[in-house]
Amino acid sequence: MEEQPEFGVRHGGGIGPVGDGRTIRVVLAEEHVELADDPTLQDLRQALIEAEGTDYGVHDPTWISRFTDMTRQAASYRQGRVLLAGDAAHVHPPQGGQGLNTGLQDAVNLGWKLAQVVTGTSPDCLLDTYHAERHPVGARVQHIALAQNALRGTDPRTEALRDTLDDLLGMDEPRRRYGGLVSGLDIRYDLGEGHPLLGRRMPDLDLATSDGPLRVFTLLHDARPVLLNLSEPGGFDVSPWAKRVQLVDAGHDGVWNLPVLGEVVAPPAVLVRPDGHVAWVGDLTDSGLPDALTAWFGSPTDA
Ligand SMILES: Cc1cc2nc3c(=O)[nH]c(=O)nc-3n(C[C@H](O)[C@H](O)[C@H](O)COP(=O)(O)OP(=O)(O)OC[C@H]3O[C@@H](n4cnc5c(N)ncnc54)[C@H](O)[C@@H]3O)c2cc1C
């Protein structure tokens, strides 16, 4: 831009600098929904003049795009060999900044399952858990995106509603819940009843191991499942799954804090999937452990 605009949020959009210090990002609301053609520099100039009284001498756009408040979700994320993830599975207005995050988590949920089915480690039905787990998450994101969109109005009723919500979000408990919702850190896949960790994202705790200190997430860098034993070492023979599952004996000194829930009882052992979600909680003598290993990581094999 030849002239310097005032940066800030306005007109249902905003003007602000991009990281390179030279480019400026402009988001503007158009008077009519235009979907037929790709937007042009001339459209941008026109919209700037209407909103700001000047086009600030805008030139050389690196990218111009249009989006609307459309909010849609595919009825199914899987049809046979066709799988949908990201914006192909769900689109919604970007105010909450959740689209990319949700799409990446779809991909991370799907990737290891797809690999196991392709290599014959797991049966085809493992792929159905992708839809079962991620579709409700997408639906919830759409729900909150619709609510955020309803708050964009400038009429007195909407402003009063926004003020009321502002008050609520000034309080700890509503803020914690809403933070968990928009960040996706409160996601829990329905893997049955049990310890609050079951189906939730494993926290990135500091662990003490015989090889020295390490963080939980470093164990997930190989995209392999981890059976983390936090009680007495030994007690379970993991060798039938040894090629797939890492068994790590470790200790954690401190409380277990989960987003939104707060402190939870320390588990004796957890089975963490490659996407970081907890598939099983118990101690290593628990008879449910072989079932959980088989359900998620395939039948036992000879070591
Ligand atoms: C203004 C705006 C701000 C946003 N801000 C945020 C934010 O702050 N945080 C956040 O999490 N999300 C945000 N989002 C949402 C985020 O951009 C999307 O959710 C994300 O980019 C979707 O990624 P994707 O890979 O699923 O799809 P896309 O990014 O749409 O990628 C699909 C790709 O496929 C290509 N393609 C299409 N058809 C074909 C074909 N037939 N053959 C080959 N290639 C094809 C397309 O060209 C495109 O490159 C924002 C979106 C908008 C519009």
The ligand as an ORCA input file, in Angstrom:
! r2SCAN-3c Opt
* xyz 0 1
  C      -9.415    -15.946      6.069
  C      -9.163    -17.302      6.694
  C      -8.482    -17.369      7.898
  C      -8.239    -18.604      8.505
  N      -7.584    -18.632      9.696
  C      -7.379    -19.813     10.316
  C      -6.710    -19.858     11.588
  O      -6.308    -18.833     12.135
  N      -6.517    -21.076     12.168
  C      -6.962    -22.247     11.591
  O      -6.783    -23.318     12.184
  N      -7.585    -22.225     10.385
  C      -7.810    -21.051      9.734
  N      -8.457    -21.025      8.523
  C      -8.910    -22.305      7.927
  C      -7.760    -22.992      7.188
  O      -7.197    -22.116      6.237
  C      -8.308    -24.245      6.493
  O      -9.046    -25.023      7.407
  C      -7.164    -25.102      5.931
  O      -6.371    -24.351      5.033
  C      -7.712    -26.334      5.215
  O      -6.645    -27.116      4.755
  P      -6.886    -28.291      3.760
  O      -5.522    -28.819      3.424
  O      -7.908    -29.229      4.301
  O      -7.586    -27.631      2.472
  P      -7.009    -26.506      1.502
  O      -6.061    -25.588      2.233
  O      -8.201    -25.924      0.813
  O      -6.127    -27.325      0.488
  C      -6.704    -28.058     -0.574
  C      -5.741    -27.985     -1.731
  O      -6.206    -28.857     -2.770
  C      -6.055    -28.198     -4.011
  N      -7.019    -28.815     -4.925
  C      -8.346    -28.631     -5.015
  N      -8.877    -29.373     -5.989
  C      -7.853    -30.082     -6.530
  C      -7.769    -31.040     -7.570
  N      -8.820    -31.447     -8.224
  N      -6.546    -31.559     -7.857
  C      -5.430    -31.180     -7.178
  N      -5.463    -30.261     -6.159
  C      -6.651    -29.723     -5.864
  C      -6.345    -26.743     -3.702
  O      -5.790    -25.902     -4.682
  C      -5.651    -26.572     -2.356
  O      -4.298    -26.242     -2.489
  C      -8.697    -19.804      7.877
  C      -9.377    -19.743      6.656
  C      -9.627    -18.509      6.071
  C     -10.369    -18.466      4.746
*
